[in-house]
Amino acid sequence: MARVEQARAIAMQARSQFVPNVTYSGTVSRGETICLGLGSPNNGNTVSSTLAALNASWELDLWDVSAV
């Protein structure tokens, strides 16, 4: 039974190269804009910003030298 489970795990690992790699990240910030003591473009009001990113990548292997 242990060998069957091991073979399944190895097969799953081998198939994992055919699915895309997906990563995500995010940032939230809040603050005032102060520019060297001069008036700021938004009159010194507090500004909030949010950034979210989702990346997906897929590597296409055309020449598999391990099969030789």
N, C-alpha and C positions, 0 to 999 in steps of 0.2 A: 504494500500500500504506500509506503514511504517513497519508493522509486517512481510510482505513478504520479504522486504529488510533485516530486522533483522534476519529472519530465514535463508536467503541465506548466510548472513555473518557468522552466527553460524555454518552452514554446511561447509562452506569453511574453517573455523578455525579448525573444527574437522578433515577434510580431510588433512590438512597441515602436520599432523604427519606422513603421508605415503610417503612424498617426502624427499629426502636427504637434509641435511644442508650443504651448500657450502660456504666456506670462501676463501679469497685470500689476499695476502700481497706481498709487494715488497720493495727492498732496493737498492739504488745506492750509491756508495762511490768512492772517488778519493783521492789519497794521496801518499806520499813518505814513503818508508820503511827505518827507521833509527833504528839501533840496538846498543844502548850504545856507539855511536861514532865509532863503528867498521864498516868495509865495509859491505854493504848490499848485499844480494844474487842477486839483480837485478841492482847493481851498482848505486843506488840512483835514478833510473828512476821513474817517476810518474806512479802509477798503478791505473787502474780503475777496479772496480768489480761491478757485478750486480747479485742480487738474486731475484728470483720470486718463490712464493709458492702458490699452489692451494690445498686446503684440502676439502674433501667431507666425510661426516659421515652419517650413517644411523643407527638408533636404532631399534632393533627388540624387540617388546614387546610380550612375549610368554604367560604371565599370566596377564590378565587384571582384577584386583580386582574391578574396578568400575562397571563392568557389573553384579556383584552379587547382 
